[in-house]
Amino acid sequence: MLRANLRAKDFLVAESPAMRAVADQVKSYADGAAPVLICGEHGTGRELVARVLHQHGPQRGGRFIAVRPSFEGADVPAGGGDDCDRATRALDAASGGTLLVKDVSDLSSPAQRTLRRAIRGEASEVAGQKGRQTAHVIATADLDLDRAVEARIVSRELYELFAARRIEVPPLRDRIEDVPVLVERWIAHYAAEIGRARPTVASRAHARLWAYPWPGNVGELKSIARRLVVRVTRTRIEAGDVDEVLPVVAARVPLEDLAFEDMVKAKLVGLLARIDGYPARDLYDKVLARVERPLFDLVLAHTGGNQLKAAEILGLNRNTLRKKLADLGMEQRRGASRTDRALDNSD
């Protein structure tokens, strides 16, 4: 999180074509005329984009309120009540400013209805107040939002209020041209935080960082920059310093050349970074499910849906295969938890 006296736009690096497209959308949607949806993998900087939208919009004189799917946040008054009550308090707190609703796919149905009515201009009816200033509503979502709409986890009515203004924030691996500038800015930021001169970064160190696949996106880059500032007391960060803090799978290797175990490790590095601070349970079973699901999909496709042949290929009893398919919900996929979505994301 940026300090209050820092400008979010200074950290929205757009050297790459992919991020220049995002910057253009930010300029177009910063008028505050309609809600905005910001989609992308965890760690890509979705909240940063929301803050830049706020700072460029007509609501910039108001408050920027970020809330979790429960509509709880540091700047929202605490109180009892249900999801509708909490949503109303959050909307009140952001009145005249911007309300950022994180992970909109996790909103309860009552909270979705309250938010939908507020966006449609029925806020005074929702809150029991008249003449209240409205907030510019921004929501973030991961890449499974469309599936959540299809599964009716997110109401189509709410989604359609955001759909016209949707920003896709690319993963860091698709905007690798931004890495050198991002590294320099975050190193300067963390150096200033601890009151030391900003160390320079050697060209070979930059090359190491350029080659890394960044499974945790910008969130991981920030962590790496912070560790470098803390660990390296010299005035120059060298390639060896970078090697000491980067995970073992640090080179962008063609997928077909990676050992299966290395692919799993690379995936789990990003997963553990993204769920840090959130409750995560049954990780062992969830990882196995993510391996089994594509395996079963491919084998069943190979056998034309014949479960008996599929069971023979897999070396499973037919009843065992049927139970596993049912347990995995492969006929009708259910809504995913935070850990599930983190595993599904390819960062």
N, C-alpha and C positions, 0 to 999 in steps of 0.2 A: 504494500500500500504506500502511496506517495504521501509525503508530509503536506499539510494544508497549504503551506506557502509555496509549494512547487506547482508548476503548470503542467497539466496532463499532456497537453499538445506537444511539449518538448520531448516526451517519451514515446510519442506515436511516430515511429520511424517509418518512412515510406520511400526508401531508395529503390525497392523492387517494384516491378509492374503490378504484382498482385496487391501490394499495399497502397500503391498510388490509386488503384481502383477503389479501395476502401476509403481513402482520404477524399476522393471525389464524392462518394456517397455521403460521407459525413457532412460535407459542405451543402449538399442538396437537402439533407434531412434535418439540418440543425435549426430549421425555422420553427420547430415546435408545433407545427400544424397538425400532426398526426403521430400516433404511437410508432415506435421503431423496435424491430426485432433484431438482435445481434446473435448470430449463430456461429458456432465453431467448437473446436476441441477445447478441453480444459487447458488452461495455461496460455492461451493464445492472446490474451489481453482484451477480453470482451468488456470488462468493466472499465478499462482505460478508454476504449472507444466511446462508451457511454458518457464518461466524464468529459471527453472532448466535445461531444454533442451538446452537453449541458453548457460548457464554457463558451460555445459559439452561438448559442441560441438566445432567444428573448427572455428565457427564464434564468439566465446566468446570475441575475441579482438575487434569486431565491436560493433555497437550500437544495443540496443534492443528497437525497436519502436513498441508501441502498439497503434492501431487505432480503432476507432469506425467503424460501417458499412459505414459511409459516408467518410471513409479514412481520417478523421480529428483526430489529436492528438496533445498533448503538444509539441512533438518533430518534428512535420511536418510543414514545412514553409507554412504560410497562402498564399492564392492567389485565384484568380477567376477561372472560368472554370467549366466544368461539372464533373461528377463522374470519367470519364476516366482521366481527368487532375489531380484530387486529388489523384487517385490511383497511377498515375505515380510519383507524388511528394512523396508519402509515400514510394514507392519502391526505389526511389532515396535516400531518407533519411536513409533507412535501408540497403543500398548497402554495401555488405561485412559483414553484421550482420544478425539480425533476425527481420522479420516483423510479428507481431501478429495481425491478423484480428479478432476482437471480433464479436461474433454473426453473423457468415457468412450467416445465413439464411436471414438476413436483407439487404444483398448487392443488389443493383440494377442490372439489367441485363447488362448494359454497364460496370459497375464495375466488375462484374463476368467475362465478356469477357476479360477485361484488365488483371485481375489477372490470368486467365487461360493461356493467351498468355505468360505472364511473367514466369509462372512456367514451361511452355513448352520450355523455352529458347528463346522466341521471344521478350525478354525485350528491346533489342536495337531498334527493329522495333517499339515497342509501344512508347518508349520514344524519338525516333528520335536520339538516341545516339549509339555509338559503343564502345566496350571495357569496358562497365560498369560492375562492379562486381555485381553478383546476390545476393539476400538475401534469407536466409532460411525462407520459409513461413510456419507459423503455424496459424491455425484457431481454434476458439472455436465455439461450437454449443450446443444448448439444446437438449433435448431428442426427439424433434419433427422433427429433421433434415430429417430422412427418409421419413416422411410424406411430408415435404417441397419438397423433390426431386420428389416424386410421383405426387405432385400437380404442378410440373414444376415451383415452386417458386425459387428453386435452380437448376441450370442446372446439368444434370446427368454427363456431360463431366467434369465440375469442381469437382463435388463430387468424381468421380472416380480417380481423381488425388490425392485425400487425402485418399481414402478408404483403401488402403493397410496398412496405418500406422494410425490406429485409437486407441486412448486411451480413455477408459471409466473411468472417475473419480467417485468413488462410493459416494453416500450421506453419511453424517456423521452417520446416524442411522445404516448403514451397516458396519461401521468401528469403532464401539464404543470403541474398545480396544485402539484407538488412543487418546481418549478424555483426559485422565489424563496428557499425555505428552504435548498435544496441550495447555491445560489450563496452565500448568506450564510455557511453553515457552512464551505464550502471556502475562501472568502476569509479567514475568521477563522483557519482552520487554516494556510494558507500564510503569512499575515501573522505568526503566532506562530512559524512555522518560521524566518523570517529576522529575528525580533526587532523587529518594528515594530508600531505601533498598527494595529488593524483599520480600514481605510477604510470609509466608508459608501457605499452604492450608491444613486444617484439613482433616482427613480421612472421617469424616462424610460429610464434604462439597464436597469432591470428589464423595462420594456416591450419593449426590443429583444431581451433574452434570452428573454422569454416567446414572442415571435413566431418565434424561430429553430426549425427543425424537428429539430435535434439528431440527425443521422444516426449519430453515434458514441456516442449515449446518455450515461450518467453519466460514462463514461471521457472523453468529449470535454468535458463540462461541467467536470470537474476540471482539464483542460488549459487551458481558457479562464480559469477562476478563477485558476490559477497565473500565467498570462501577465498578467492584469490587475494582480495584486499586484506583479509584478516591474516592469511598465512604468509604472504610475501611481504617482508619488511624492507626489501630493497626498492630502489627507484624504478626498476624495470622488471616486468613480468616476462619470463622466458618460456620457451616451449616445454621444458621439463616441469615447470610449475603447473602448466595446464595439464600435462600428462598425469600429475599426481592427484588432481581433483576430478578429472573426467572419469566416468564409468569405463569398465573394461572394453565394452563394445563401442569403440570410439571412432571407427572408420565407416564411411558409407560404402558398404559392400553390397553388390547385387544380391537380391533376395535368394536367388537359386544357389549362390555360393555360401550362404550362411548355414551353419549347422542348425538343426532344429532346436537344440538346447539354447544356442545363442539367440535365436529369434525369440524364444520364450523369455529369456533373461532381459533382452532389450525391451520387450513389451512390459514386463513387470517393473522395470526401473521407472517408467513413466507412470504406471498405475500407482505405485507406492507414493510417488511424489504428489499425485493428484488427490489421493484420499487422505493425505496427512492431515490430521486434525478432525477428521470425520469418523463416525463409528463404522467399523468394517468387521463383519463376521463371516464365518464360513468361507474364507478365501480359498481354502484348499478345494472345496467342492465346486466353487464358482469357476476356478481355473480349469478343473477337469471338465466341467460342463462346456466351457468355451472350446476345449479341444475336441470333445465328443461331438458337439453339434455340427461343425463343418465336416467331420469325418463321416458321420451318419448321412448328412446331406449328399455328399459325393457318392458314397457307396449305394445309396438308394437310387440316385440318379443313374448310376452305372447299371443297376439291375432293373431299371424301369419301374421302380416302386415295389418290386417283389421282396417282401420282408424275409421270406424263407431263404432266398439266395443271398440277400444281404447278411443275414445272420451267419450263413456258412462262411462267407468271405471274412467276416469280422471275428469268427471263432466264438460266437455267442449262441446261447440257446435262444430260439425264436421268442419265447415268452420273456426272456431277459431283455431282448432288444425292444420288444413292445413296451415293457415297463419303463425302460430308459427313455424311449421316445415320448412316452406320456409324462414322465418326470421332467423332461426338458421342455415340455410344452411346444413341441415342434409343429404341431398342427395349428395351434393358435397361440402365438407368442404373447406373453403377458408383459405388463409394464416393468421396466427395469429399475433396480435400485441404483443408488449412486455408484456403488462398486461395480454393478453390472455395466453401467454406462461407461465408466472409466476403462473397463476391459474392452468394451466395444470400440472406443475411440482409438484411432491409429497413431497416437502421438507418443 
